[in-house]
Amino acid sequence: MDWDDAYANGPYVPGAAEYPERWAASAETFRMAQGDRAEVGVAYGTGARQLYDLFHPEGSARGLAVFVHGGYWMKFDRTYWSHLAGGALAHGRAVALPQYTLCPDAAIPEITREIASAINHAAARVDGPLLLAGHSAGGHLVTRMICSGSDLSPDVSSRIAHVLSISGVHDLRPLMKTAMNETLKLSADQARAESPALLEPKTSAHLTCWVGADERPEFVRQNALLANVWTGFGLETDCVEDPGHNHFTIIEALADPASEMVRRWLSLQQ
């Protein structure tokens, strides 16, 4: 098994190099359109990257949705993804988009703690149910929030209604066999302790694992893995393979208030 190839998305997505610039432009346009309903760069800690953006809906918020970005824990920040708040925001949810210290400046266990701190901080600002979503490495981070050993406060944990892992990495052990681990610096102990698929969920929240059907087979496997394992703990889970989507296009649905992904995440009636 060539594990580097298994986790290489760019070579298998047409025009992959163009996506980051496109995401950043869409995100900036979205932020500008929100006016004073956008709080940009809210600090949840003292670190330079310990910031999140918070978008408020018109009127009173009907809970808080959080989106955690991917990039293999090594790339990107909150400014690339603002437009993905559009779907949940249109349905009256406030939306927080945190960023975190990247590897190798932080190890993955430290990043997990940072995201818990960000969610605790944002949840103290907005009442009501919590919805978590994350893409790729972000899928790992949001599912890690509802595992044993999570640093979320008990009150915040009890408010989580639905967790949406999009193309999530739920078993970190294969990453130890990739060149990325020169930067991630995952040890065997860390990989086991940080893999949601090897941990017990501590929640009654609904879990949806969602992946593009055209993604690399390893991401399709990782998607099904967590839904399967956590079903065995009695958790309500769904596993979705979305036809026609790859690792980069799969997240576009979060920007669309009418998309099936948004409606299912928010538990809206059809």
Secondary structure per residue as TSV (DSSP state, phi and psi in degrees):
chain	resnum	aa	ss	phi	psi
A	1	M	-	360.0	125.6
A	2	D	-	-90.4	95.9
A	3	W	H	-69.8	-29.6
A	4	D	H	-62.7	-43.6
A	5	D	H	-67.5	-36.3
A	6	A	H	-60.4	-32.8
A	7	Y	T	-104.6	9.7
A	8	A	-	-89.1	107.3
A	9	N	-	-89.0	-42.1
A	10	G	G	-53.1	-46.6
A	11	P	G	-63.4	-14.6
A	12	Y	G	-109.6	7.7
A	13	V	S	-117.8	117.1
A	14	P	T	-57.9	131.9
A	15	G	T	66.9	28.7
A	16	A	G	-56.7	-37.9
A	17	A	G	-65.3	-19.4
A	18	E	G	-84.1	-16.8
A	19	Y	H	-63.8	-46.9
A	20	P	H	-57.2	-43.4
A	21	E	H	-63.4	-39.7
A	22	R	H	-65.1	-43.6
A	23	W	H	-61.0	-45.8
A	24	A	H	-62.3	-40.1
A	25	A	H	-66.8	-44.1
A	26	S	H	-63.0	-39.3
A	27	A	H	-65.5	-42.4
A	28	E	H	-65.4	-42.6
A	29	T	H	-60.0	-42.1
A	30	F	H	-63.5	-46.7
A	31	R	H	-59.6	-44.4
A	32	M	H	-61.8	-35.7
A	33	A	H	-72.0	-19.8
A	34	Q	H	-80.4	-18.6
A	35	G	G	58.1	-134.0
A	36	D	G	-78.0	2.3
A	37	R	G	-86.6	2.6
A	38	A	E	-110.4	123.3
A	39	E	E	-104.6	113.7
A	40	V	E	-106.1	129.9
A	41	G	E	76.5	41.5
A	42	V	E	-73.8	127.0
A	43	A	E	-82.7	132.0
A	44	Y	S	-112.7	1.0
A	45	G	S	-163.8	-169.9
A	46	T	S	-97.6	-9.9
A	47	G	S	-70.0	152.9
A	48	A	T	-60.3	-32.0
A	49	R	T	-102.1	5.7
A	50	Q	-	-85.9	73.9
A	51	L	E	-138.3	154.9
A	52	Y	E	-142.6	156.6
A	53	D	E	-100.9	141.8
A	54	L	E	-126.8	120.8
A	55	F	E	-107.2	129.2
A	56	H	-	-102.4	138.7
A	57	P	-	-77.7	170.6
A	58	E	S	-70.3	132.2
A	59	G	S	79.9	-168.5
A	60	S	S	-73.9	138.6
A	61	A	-	-71.0	141.9
A	62	R	S	-100.5	43.4
A	63	G	S	111.1	-178.2
A	64	L	E	-124.7	131.2
A	65	A	E	-109.5	139.6
A	66	V	E	-124.6	131.2
A	67	F	E	-117.2	127.3
A	68	V	E	-110.7	124.8
A	69	H	-	-77.2	162.5
A	70	G	-	-100.9	-152.2
A	71	G	S	113.4	25.1
A	72	Y	T	54.4	36.2
A	73	W	T	60.6	11.2
A	74	M	T	-123.4	-12.2
A	75	K	S	-140.3	164.0
A	76	F	-	75.8	169.3
A	77	D	-	-150.7	-175.9
A	78	R	G	-64.2	-22.1
A	79	T	G	-74.0	-10.8
A	80	Y	G	-86.2	-10.6
A	81	W	-	-126.1	5.9
A	82	S	G	-53.0	-39.7
A	83	H	G	-63.0	-22.5
A	84	L	G	-72.1	-8.5
A	85	A	G	-75.4	-13.6
A	86	G	H	-58.9	-41.0
A	87	G	H	-63.9	-53.9
A	88	A	H	-68.0	-35.9
A	89	L	H	-62.6	-40.4
A	90	A	H	-64.8	-22.4
A	91	H	T	-97.8	18.9
A	92	G	T	88.4	9.8
A	93	R	-	-94.0	139.8
A	94	A	E	-70.9	150.6
A	95	V	E	-132.1	126.7
A	96	A	E	-109.8	137.3
A	97	L	E	-125.7	98.2
A	98	P	E	-86.6	155.5
A	99	Q	-	-117.9	174.7
A	100	Y	-	-151.4	162.3
A	101	T	-	-64.2	133.7
A	102	L	-	-92.5	153.5
A	103	C	T	-67.0	142.3
A	104	P	T	-92.1	5.4
A	105	D	T	-66.9	-24.0
A	106	A	S	-134.8	144.1
A	107	A	-	-81.9	160.0
A	108	I	H	-57.4	-40.9
A	109	P	H	-58.7	-34.4
A	110	E	H	-69.4	-39.4
A	111	I	H	-62.8	-40.9
A	112	T	H	-56.4	-44.3
A	113	R	H	-66.9	-36.9
A	114	E	H	-62.8	-43.8
A	115	I	H	-64.8	-37.9
A	116	A	H	-61.0	-41.5
A	117	S	H	-63.7	-40.9
A	118	A	H	-63.5	-43.4
A	119	I	H	-68.3	-41.6
A	120	N	H	-57.4	-43.4
A	121	H	H	-66.5	-47.9
A	122	A	H	-66.5	-38.0
A	123	A	H	-66.0	-26.8
A	124	A	T	-71.8	-16.4
A	125	R	T	-90.9	-23.3
A	126	V	S	-132.2	124.6
A	127	D	-	-79.5	166.2
A	128	G	S	100.2	-175.2
A	129	P	-	-61.8	152.5
A	130	L	E	-111.0	137.2
A	131	L	E	-123.7	128.4
A	132	L	E	-114.1	138.5
A	133	A	E	-141.7	147.6
A	134	G	E	-153.6	154.3
A	135	H	E	-116.6	129.2
A	136	S	T	60.8	-114.6
A	137	A	H	-59.4	-31.6
A	138	G	H	-66.2	-31.1
A	139	G	H	-64.1	-40.1
A	140	H	H	-58.7	-47.8
A	141	L	H	-65.7	-40.1
A	142	V	H	-73.6	-33.5
A	143	T	H	-72.6	-31.7
A	144	R	H	-63.1	-26.4
A	145	M	T	-64.4	-25.2
A	146	I	T	-108.7	21.2
A	147	C	B	-99.2	166.5
A	148	S	T	-56.0	139.5
A	149	G	T	85.7	5.6
A	150	S	-	-67.1	145.1
A	151	D	-	-91.0	8.5
A	152	L	S	-65.1	144.9
A	153	S	-	-68.5	153.3
A	154	P	H	-56.1	-39.0
A	155	D	H	-65.0	-44.5
A	156	V	H	-64.8	-43.8
A	157	S	H	-57.2	-39.8
A	158	S	H	-69.2	-17.6
A	159	R	H	-89.1	-9.8
A	160	I	E	-73.4	121.8
A	161	A	E	-99.9	-35.0
A	162	H	E	-153.0	134.7
A	163	V	E	-119.0	125.5
A	164	L	E	-114.3	109.3
A	165	S	E	-100.2	114.5
A	166	I	E	-103.0	115.5
A	167	S	S	53.5	40.4
A	168	G	-	-74.6	151.0
A	169	V	-	-101.9	109.7
A	170	H	-	-109.9	-12.6
A	171	D	-	-127.8	110.5
A	172	L	-	-83.7	-9.9
A	173	R	G	-58.7	-40.1
A	174	P	G	-60.7	-26.8
A	175	L	G	-65.2	-22.1
A	176	M	G	-64.6	-19.5
A	177	K	G	-97.4	9.8
A	178	T	S	-107.6	161.3
A	179	A	T	-64.3	-24.4
A	180	M	T	-57.6	-26.7
A	181	N	H	-68.0	-12.8
A	182	E	H	-62.3	-29.4
A	183	T	H	-96.7	-42.5
A	184	L	H	-67.1	-36.7
A	185	K	-	57.3	40.9
A	186	L	-	-73.9	128.7
A	187	S	-	-91.5	166.5
A	188	A	H	-61.0	-41.0
A	189	D	H	-64.6	-42.5
A	190	Q	H	-64.9	-43.2
A	191	A	H	-60.2	-42.4
A	192	R	H	-67.8	-43.4
A	193	A	H	-71.1	-21.9
A	194	E	T	-106.9	6.3
A	195	S	-	-93.9	110.2
A	196	P	G	-54.1	-34.5
A	197	A	G	-66.8	-15.9
A	198	L	G	-104.1	4.5
A	199	L	S	-118.3	166.1
A	200	E	-	-97.2	131.9
A	201	P	B	-70.5	139.9
A	202	K	-	-117.8	67.6
A	203	T	-	-166.1	162.6
A	204	S	-	-110.7	9.5
A	205	A	-	-66.7	153.0
A	206	H	E	-76.3	139.0
A	207	L	E	-114.9	128.4
A	208	T	E	-121.3	124.7
A	209	C	E	-104.8	121.2
A	210	W	E	-128.3	129.2
A	211	V	E	-141.2	151.5
A	212	G	E	-73.9	134.9
A	213	A	T	-65.5	-19.9
A	214	D	T	-96.1	13.2
A	215	E	S	-78.2	171.7
A	216	R	-	-58.9	142.5
A	217	P	H	-54.3	-31.1
A	218	E	H	-65.6	-35.2
A	219	F	H	-72.6	-34.9
A	220	V	H	-64.5	-40.3
A	221	R	H	-65.0	-46.4
A	222	Q	H	-63.0	-35.3
A	223	N	H	-62.9	-49.6
A	224	A	H	-69.1	-30.5
A	225	L	H	-57.8	-52.2
A	226	L	H	-67.6	-43.3
A	227	A	H	-58.5	-40.0
A	228	N	H	-67.0	-51.9
A	229	V	H	-62.0	-45.3
A	230	W	H	-74.5	-21.6
A	231	T	H	-58.6	-34.6
A	232	G	T	-66.3	-15.8
A	233	F	T	-93.5	4.3
A	234	G	T	87.2	7.7
A	235	L	-	-77.8	144.0
A	236	E	-	-77.0	116.3
A	237	T	E	-129.8	154.4
A	238	D	E	-131.3	148.0
A	239	C	E	-127.4	119.3
A	240	V	E	-121.0	130.5
A	241	E	E	-112.6	109.6
A	242	D	E	-89.3	112.7
A	243	P	T	-61.5	142.7
A	244	G	T	81.3	4.4
A	245	H	-	-116.7	144.2
A	246	N	-	-108.9	-172.2
A	247	H	T	-64.1	-23.9
A	248	F	T	-97.0	-37.0
A	249	T	G	-78.8	-19.0
A	250	I	G	-61.2	-29.2
A	251	I	G	-82.5	-10.3
A	252	E	G	-59.5	-29.3
A	253	A	G	-63.5	-24.0
A	254	L	G	-64.0	-23.9
A	255	A	G	-80.8	-12.1
A	256	D	-	-104.1	111.9
A	257	P	T	-59.4	-23.6
A	258	A	T	-95.3	-0.9
A	259	S	S	-69.3	153.5
A	260	E	H	-63.1	-36.3
A	261	M	H	-60.6	-48.1
A	262	V	H	-65.5	-43.6
A	263	R	H	-64.2	-39.5
A	264	R	H	-72.1	-39.8
A	265	W	H	-60.7	-41.4
A	266	L	T	-87.7	1.4
A	267	S	T	55.9	45.5
A	268	L	-	-88.6	146.8
A	269	Q	-	-73.6	142.5
A	270	Q	-	-71.5	360.0
